[in-house]
Amino acid sequence: MTMDLTPDPREAKLPKWAVDQLQRYRTEVRGLEAALAEAKGGITDSGVHVVDYIRGNTPLPEDARVAWGLPLEEEPLARRRIQCYREDGWLWVQGSHGLHIQPQASNLTKIRLEDSR
């Protein structure tokens, strides 16, 4: 989302130092917007994103695969994970071990890895 940085016509009535300060702020905002776009990898919008209610959602590439590592004391992190991705209109969920799926409602499900013991 890009801010409208067009100067307000009322700024002409402000003292020169205030007009200069507003221009510095506009320049800083443009730089921050460019840095944010670069940090997002040039992805402007996508159906796949990291949800963050504080910092705002971060878009990921449409074909992104998202994985969560699930540590256990007796097993290394890399051996226990759940991965999700979209393909052919379906959400695919794949686990490094069997999945325990527990429906909660018509639009909500809990998923965890089964114990490997």
Backbone bond lengths (Angstrom), bond angles and torsions (degrees), N, CA, C in turn:
res aa  C-N    CA-C-N  psi(-1)  N-CA   C-N-CA  omega(-1)  CA-C   N-CA-C  phi
1 M - - - 1.443 - - 1.522 108.11 -
2 T 1.321 116.43 123.58 1.455 121.56 -179.22 1.525 109.43 -101.93
3 M 1.316 115.42 134.29 1.468 120.30 178.28 1.518 110.03 -77.36
4 D 1.331 115.66 149.16 1.464 120.37 173.35 1.526 107.31 -79.96
5 L 1.321 116.01 113.19 1.466 121.06 -176.12 1.526 112.19 -106.86
6 T 1.325 116.18 21.70 1.462 120.64 178.38 1.526 109.08 -69.30
7 P 1.337 117.71 130.46 1.466 119.14 179.10 1.530 111.59 -60.98
8 D 1.308 114.88 141.29 1.459 121.78 177.22 1.531 108.59 -78.17
9 P 1.329 118.75 136.31 1.477 120.23 179.85 1.532 113.13 -57.67
10 R 1.307 118.32 -26.25 1.472 121.36 -179.84 1.522 112.40 -69.60
11 E 1.343 116.32 -15.66 1.467 119.37 -179.51 1.523 112.09 -62.84
12 A 1.315 118.25 -24.36 1.472 121.26 -179.75 1.525 111.75 -61.77
13 K 1.313 117.05 -23.08 1.463 121.63 -179.58 1.527 112.53 -86.80
14 L 1.326 116.97 -7.41 1.466 121.06 -178.70 1.522 110.91 -82.02
15 P 1.334 117.34 157.84 1.464 120.32 174.36 1.534 110.20 -62.44
16 K 1.325 116.49 154.01 1.462 121.61 -176.84 1.528 111.73 -56.79
17 W 1.340 118.12 -41.09 1.465 119.77 -178.89 1.526 111.04 -61.36
18 A 1.353 118.19 -35.64 1.460 121.43 179.75 1.532 110.76 -70.53
19 V 1.330 117.02 -41.22 1.464 121.51 177.36 1.535 109.68 -62.31
20 D 1.338 116.38 -43.49 1.470 120.34 178.32 1.527 111.26 -62.00
21 Q 1.323 116.55 -41.17 1.470 120.50 179.96 1.531 110.49 -65.06
22 L 1.319 117.33 -42.36 1.466 120.27 177.49 1.527 111.10 -60.91
23 Q 1.333 116.44 -38.98 1.466 119.95 178.09 1.529 111.01 -65.37
24 R 1.335 116.97 -39.54 1.472 119.93 176.80 1.523 110.50 -62.75
25 Y 1.343 116.74 -40.72 1.469 120.42 177.60 1.527 111.05 -62.51
26 R 1.335 116.82 -42.27 1.473 120.14 178.60 1.523 111.02 -61.51
27 T 1.315 116.32 -42.63 1.464 120.57 178.86 1.520 110.31 -62.99
28 E 1.323 116.72 -42.16 1.464 120.90 179.26 1.531 111.06 -64.38
29 V 1.328 117.22 -42.09 1.466 121.07 179.02 1.524 110.37 -62.64
30 R 1.332 118.03 -42.94 1.474 120.77 177.95 1.533 111.00 -59.72
31 G 1.327 116.06 -42.43 1.464 119.97 177.99 1.518 112.36 -63.93
32 L 1.333 116.71 -41.48 1.466 120.55 179.12 1.527 111.46 -67.56
33 E 1.329 117.11 -38.17 1.466 119.95 177.23 1.525 110.63 -64.19
34 A 1.333 117.13 -40.27 1.469 120.93 178.26 1.521 110.53 -65.06
35 A 1.335 117.03 -41.88 1.469 120.67 179.02 1.527 110.66 -64.76
36 L 1.319 117.44 -39.19 1.460 121.07 178.74 1.530 110.74 -65.21
37 A 1.326 117.06 -43.95 1.469 120.76 178.22 1.524 110.77 -61.15
38 E 1.325 116.67 -40.19 1.467 120.62 178.71 1.529 110.84 -66.49
39 A 1.333 116.57 -40.09 1.463 120.64 179.88 1.527 111.18 -65.06
40 K 1.322 116.52 -30.49 1.461 120.93 178.32 1.520 111.76 -81.62
41 G 1.311 118.20 1.86 1.452 121.70 178.04 1.509 113.37 71.30
42 G 1.306 117.47 23.95 1.456 120.65 179.01 1.516 113.22 78.10
43 I 1.325 118.56 5.55 1.460 121.70 178.69 1.520 107.44 -84.78
44 T 1.325 116.94 113.48 1.463 119.64 -176.89 1.525 112.03 -84.48
45 D 1.318 117.10 -42.54 1.458 120.33 178.93 1.517 108.46 -155.53
46 S 1.303 116.15 152.01 1.454 120.86 -174.87 1.515 108.39 -160.66
47 G 1.325 116.54 159.69 1.455 120.13 174.35 1.516 112.00 -81.02
48 V 1.340 116.88 -5.85 1.462 122.31 179.91 1.524 107.39 -116.51
49 H 1.319 116.98 125.74 1.466 119.23 179.45 1.522 111.15 -155.14
50 V 1.309 114.65 158.88 1.457 121.88 172.71 1.523 106.14 -84.62
51 V 1.315 117.27 124.56 1.466 121.45 -178.81 1.517 108.59 -85.78
52 D 1.322 115.79 123.42 1.466 121.66 178.39 1.521 106.99 -141.45
53 Y 1.331 116.18 106.27 1.455 120.79 -175.73 1.523 113.13 -69.77
54 I 1.325 117.90 -16.60 1.454 120.96 -178.16 1.525 111.15 -93.71
55 R 1.341 117.21 -51.76 1.465 121.25 -175.97 1.515 113.54 -91.93
56 G 1.314 117.82 -9.25 1.457 121.60 -176.02 1.520 110.12 95.10
57 N 1.310 116.08 155.30 1.463 121.08 -178.24 1.517 110.99 -69.31
58 T 1.320 115.93 145.33 1.459 122.60 177.86 1.518 108.24 -112.97
59 P 1.338 118.04 116.58 1.462 119.30 -179.20 1.523 111.79 -70.31
60 L 1.331 115.08 146.27 1.458 123.36 174.92 1.527 107.31 -117.82
61 P 1.315 118.45 162.62 1.468 119.36 176.95 1.529 110.77 -58.40
62 E 1.331 116.84 149.42 1.469 122.16 -178.64 1.531 112.40 -54.41
63 D 1.325 117.69 -34.71 1.462 120.67 -176.52 1.533 112.63 -96.94
64 A 1.337 116.58 21.20 1.467 120.63 -177.28 1.526 111.23 -65.78
65 R 1.311 114.88 144.10 1.462 122.52 171.01 1.525 106.09 -111.09
66 V 1.309 115.74 128.61 1.461 121.25 -177.69 1.516 107.74 -109.55
67 A 1.331 116.70 130.65 1.463 121.29 -178.19 1.528 110.06 -127.43
68 W 1.313 115.39 144.04 1.457 122.41 174.94 1.515 108.29 -117.11
69 G 1.318 117.11 129.20 1.464 121.45 174.02 1.510 108.86 -87.60
70 L 1.310 116.85 133.11 1.459 121.71 -177.28 1.527 109.24 -118.79
71 P 1.323 117.46 100.95 1.461 119.67 -175.07 1.523 112.74 -73.91
72 L 1.305 114.54 146.29 1.463 123.13 169.85 1.516 106.87 -133.14
73 E 1.302 117.07 146.20 1.463 119.72 -177.55 1.527 112.30 -59.27
74 E 1.334 116.43 -38.83 1.462 119.09 -174.74 1.529 113.99 -89.66
75 E 1.339 118.66 -2.14 1.468 121.10 -179.17 1.521 110.10 -133.55
76 P 1.325 117.67 145.58 1.463 119.84 177.38 1.532 111.49 -68.23
77 L 1.304 116.02 152.46 1.464 123.31 -176.94 1.525 112.11 -55.50
78 A 1.316 118.12 -41.29 1.459 121.76 -174.34 1.522 112.72 -65.15
79 R 1.318 118.43 -19.84 1.466 120.71 -175.74 1.518 113.32 -88.37
80 R 1.326 118.37 -11.14 1.467 120.68 -179.42 1.517 108.95 -125.52
81 R 1.323 115.58 109.67 1.449 117.30 178.61 1.520 110.49 -154.39
82 I 1.318 114.85 159.30 1.461 123.72 173.45 1.520 106.40 -120.84
83 Q 1.328 115.94 134.78 1.467 121.97 -178.55 1.527 108.67 -126.26
84 C 1.333 116.77 139.26 1.464 122.07 178.64 1.519 109.64 -126.13
85 Y 1.320 115.59 146.41 1.461 121.06 174.43 1.528 108.90 -159.50
86 R 1.352 114.98 162.51 1.455 121.50 178.19 1.518 109.58 -104.13
87 E 1.317 115.55 138.65 1.460 120.05 176.26 1.525 108.27 -157.33
88 D 1.317 116.76 131.61 1.470 122.93 177.35 1.525 112.73 53.83
89 G 1.330 117.05 37.32 1.454 120.81 178.49 1.524 115.05 78.37
90 W 1.323 117.24 5.79 1.466 121.99 179.37 1.520 109.91 -114.17
91 L 1.320 115.68 150.71 1.463 121.49 170.14 1.522 106.53 -95.80
92 W 1.317 115.83 120.83 1.460 121.91 -179.88 1.526 108.63 -100.89
93 V 1.327 116.56 133.71 1.461 122.60 177.65 1.523 106.65 -123.47
94 Q 1.319 115.80 122.85 1.461 121.43 -176.38 1.524 108.29 -125.80
95 G 1.314 116.67 136.48 1.457 120.58 179.25 1.517 111.54 -118.79
96 S 1.310 115.59 155.51 1.464 120.02 175.96 1.531 110.72 -73.14
97 H 1.330 116.42 -16.57 1.463 123.54 175.50 1.530 106.40 -132.38
98 G 1.313 117.37 179.38 1.456 120.40 177.42 1.521 110.81 -58.68
99 L 1.328 116.47 148.19 1.463 121.22 -179.69 1.523 110.05 -100.04
100 H 1.315 115.99 136.55 1.462 122.69 173.19 1.521 105.45 -102.48
101 I 1.346 116.84 112.63 1.469 121.94 -175.17 1.519 108.08 -110.34
102 Q 1.331 115.48 126.93 1.453 120.74 -176.24 1.537 108.78 -128.96
103 P 1.350 117.58 100.33 1.469 119.46 178.26 1.529 110.84 -61.02
104 Q 1.327 115.83 139.34 1.468 121.38 179.09 1.530 111.09 -110.04
105 A 1.322 116.37 -36.71 1.467 123.44 179.50 1.524 106.40 -158.93
106 S 1.336 116.88 -179.89 1.464 118.69 -178.43 1.528 112.22 -65.93
107 N 1.325 117.88 -18.82 1.465 120.90 -179.73 1.527 113.75 -123.35
108 L 1.330 116.69 20.30 1.466 119.88 -177.77 1.523 110.52 -148.49
109 T 1.325 116.20 135.38 1.466 122.54 179.08 1.526 109.27 -140.52
110 K 1.324 116.97 143.83 1.470 121.77 172.43 1.520 107.46 -101.99
111 I 1.336 115.68 139.36 1.461 121.01 178.65 1.512 108.29 -133.51
112 R 1.331 116.38 135.64 1.461 120.75 173.23 1.530 108.16 -145.29
113 L 1.296 114.80 163.81 1.458 119.49 177.10 1.516 109.30 -79.91
114 E 1.334 116.17 139.38 1.448 120.21 174.96 1.510 109.88 -72.29
115 D 1.311 116.03 153.72 1.466 119.93 175.27 1.516 109.05 -62.05
116 S 1.322 116.53 138.99 1.465 120.02 -179.34 1.524 111.86 -90.72
117 R 1.294 116.54 3.19 1.475 119.34 -179.24 1.496 111.91 -80.91
